[in-house]
Amino acid sequence: MLGRESRSRLLPLGAATSVALGFAFALLEPARAAECIYCGCDTGLGFYDSASECTNSCFGGLGCFEICVPVDITGDAPSAEQATYQAEVFPGLGCYGVTGSEVADYNCIAWSAGSTDRWVWWEVDRIYGNANGVVEVEDFDQFYDFGGYTTSPNCEQQVGLEKVALYVCMHPDGTIEPTHAARQATVPGVEGDWWESKEGAGKQIVHQLESLTGAYDPAEPAGCWGYGEVYKCYERAL
Amino acid sequence: MLRASPLILIFVLAACRGGGSDTGSGSDTGSDTNTSTNTDTTEGDDLRAEFEAHYAAWQSFTDTPRVRLSSSMLPRVSHPEYVAMIAMGDPAVRFVMEKLAAGDIAMNYAATQMTGVDVWADVPVNLDWSAGGPITSAQDTTQLWLEWWAVHQSDPRWNP
């Protein structure tokens, strides 16, 4: 288990962005580097298990970027293999922080509704939706309606509101296939548009809204890379 | 609240001998499971072996990162090996129930497809979760299947 004092994780961004961000963070918030457990580098050097290695690597002239997300990590430290497959599945993942262990007890839909002990998928259609055997966006509209949510005009953070984002895979034949839900989150000490997701049977992470998206690809088991695209958001009063 | 009857718990204990997975994403294949149903025949053994072969191949698929990190059950249940399990029909329902008893909630869909039964048909559900109440889950659906099986497992349809 990781200690609770330094919990961060970094993954590679695009080269230009990385260099720019690296300089920006180095200049503006150099102290934040010391909080890193993991960092990513454009040189593909991978992941490091100590703050000193992270700092030395990312600020050692290797062209690394540095972003730290000081979130509370409750799970085990991810292995290099896990980090790699995260990046494979979500090519635009960028910076994220792990907030929960890899368990199959609950999934993103349950998490979006505040539960960490159940898996919800077909039930969105059969119990809360139109029970036609297909999980559709309309079923999610009803599901979140029963949770007190309405469709939000946007996915932006707004004081007094909590929001849930619904991701879908848009198929060429026009089918809109729901794939994922994320819950708006805050990361203490770090400004930004943060969201929190349970990745299927994987980990729970904080991330940027668009960082789990990906294009349609018929070769993908789920139809799209990542979770497809952000289709809509729901909101309710805090 | 759904509760397991003692009969179900006995069944679960028997069926869990081979382990199992949750969302088709881990642990072993339960290939050495054995229950009190009338499968102690060569034909029954062949059926079990065929089912377990499909299940093992399907689990290999569900263990891949892209499937494991998916919350949607659609990629799981549309895989050819999963479809093959469903296609085995009535004689394989007992194997599906064993997997459910072992905690593999991904088999809920197979149970529905193979039996044509809607286990939620007569079950009252509190839909409102706005005040923090529990949402209905796949685990609830699995529990209903196990209760249904406790009542119907001796039906000749499932024991040809």
Chai-1 contact restraints between the chains, C-beta under 6 A:
chainA,res_idxA,chainB,res_idxB,connection_type,confidence,min_distance_angstrom,max_distance_angstrom,comment,restraint_id
A,Y85,B,P65,contact,1.0,0.0,6.0,A-B,restraint_1
A,V89,B,P65,contact,1.0,0.0,6.0,A-B,restraint_2
A,V89,B,R66,contact,1.0,0.0,6.0,A-B,restraint_3
A,V89,B,L69,contact,1.0,0.0,6.0,A-B,restraint_4
A,A104,B,D22,contact,1.0,0.0,6.0,A-B,restraint_5
A,A104,B,T23,contact,1.0,0.0,6.0,A-B,restraint_6
A,A104,B,S25,contact,1.0,0.0,6.0,A-B,restraint_7
A,N107,B,S71,contact,1.0,0.0,6.0,A-B,restraint_8
A,C108,B,S71,contact,1.0,0.0,6.0,A-B,restraint_9
A,A113,B,I135,contact,1.0,0.0,6.0,A-B,restraint_10
A,S115,B,I135,contact,1.0,0.0,6.0,A-B,restraint_11
A,R118,B,S137,contact,1.0,0.0,6.0,A-B,restraint_12
A,R118,B,Q139,contact,1.0,0.0,6.0,A-B,restraint_13
A,W119,B,I105,contact,1.0,0.0,6.0,A-B,restraint_14
A,W119,B,S137,contact,1.0,0.0,6.0,A-B,restraint_15
A,W119,B,A138,contact,1.0,0.0,6.0,A-B,restraint_16
A,V120,B,I135,contact,1.0,0.0,6.0,A-B,restraint_17
A,V120,B,S137,contact,1.0,0.0,6.0,A-B,restraint_18
A,W121,B,M73,contact,1.0,0.0,6.0,A-B,restraint_19
A,E123,B,T136,contact,1.0,0.0,6.0,A-B,restraint_20
A,R126,B,W120,contact,1.0,0.0,6.0,A-B,restraint_21
A,I127,B,V125,contact,1.0,0.0,6.0,A-B,restraint_22
A,I127,B,T136,contact,1.0,0.0,6.0,A-B,restraint_23
A,F146,B,L127,contact,1.0,0.0,6.0,A-B,restraint_24
A,F146,B,D128,contact,1.0,0.0,6.0,A-B,restraint_25
A,F146,B,W129,contact,1.0,0.0,6.0,A-B,restraint_26
A,G147,B,W129,contact,1.0,0.0,6.0,A-B,restraint_27
A,G147,B,S130,contact,1.0,0.0,6.0,A-B,restraint_28
A,G148,B,S130,contact,1.0,0.0,6.0,A-B,restraint_29
A,T179,B,S72,contact,1.0,0.0,6.0,A-B,restraint_30
A,H180,B,S71,contact,1.0,0.0,6.0,A-B,restraint_31
A,E199,B,L69,contact,1.0,0.0,6.0,A-B,restraint_32
A,G200,B,R68,contact,1.0,0.0,6.0,A-B,restraint_33
A,G200,B,L69,contact,1.0,0.0,6.0,A-B,restraint_34
A,G200,B,S70,contact,1.0,0.0,6.0,A-B,restraint_35
A,G200,B,S71,contact,1.0,0.0,6.0,A-B,restraint_36
A,A201,B,T23,contact,1.0,0.0,6.0,A-B,restraint_37
A,A201,B,S25,contact,1.0,0.0,6.0,A-B,restraint_38
A,A201,B,R68,contact,1.0,0.0,6.0,A-B,restraint_39
A,G202,B,R68,contact,1.0,0.0,6.0,A-B,restraint_40
A,G202,B,L69,contact,1.0,0.0,6.0,A-B,restraint_41
A,P221,B,R66,contact,1.0,0.0,6.0,A-B,restraint_42
A,P221,B,V67,contact,1.0,0.0,6.0,A-B,restraint_43
A,P221,B,P75,contact,1.0,0.0,6.0,A-B,restraint_44
A,A222,B,S70,contact,1.0,0.0,6.0,A-B,restraint_45
A,A222,B,P75,contact,1.0,0.0,6.0,A-B,restraint_46
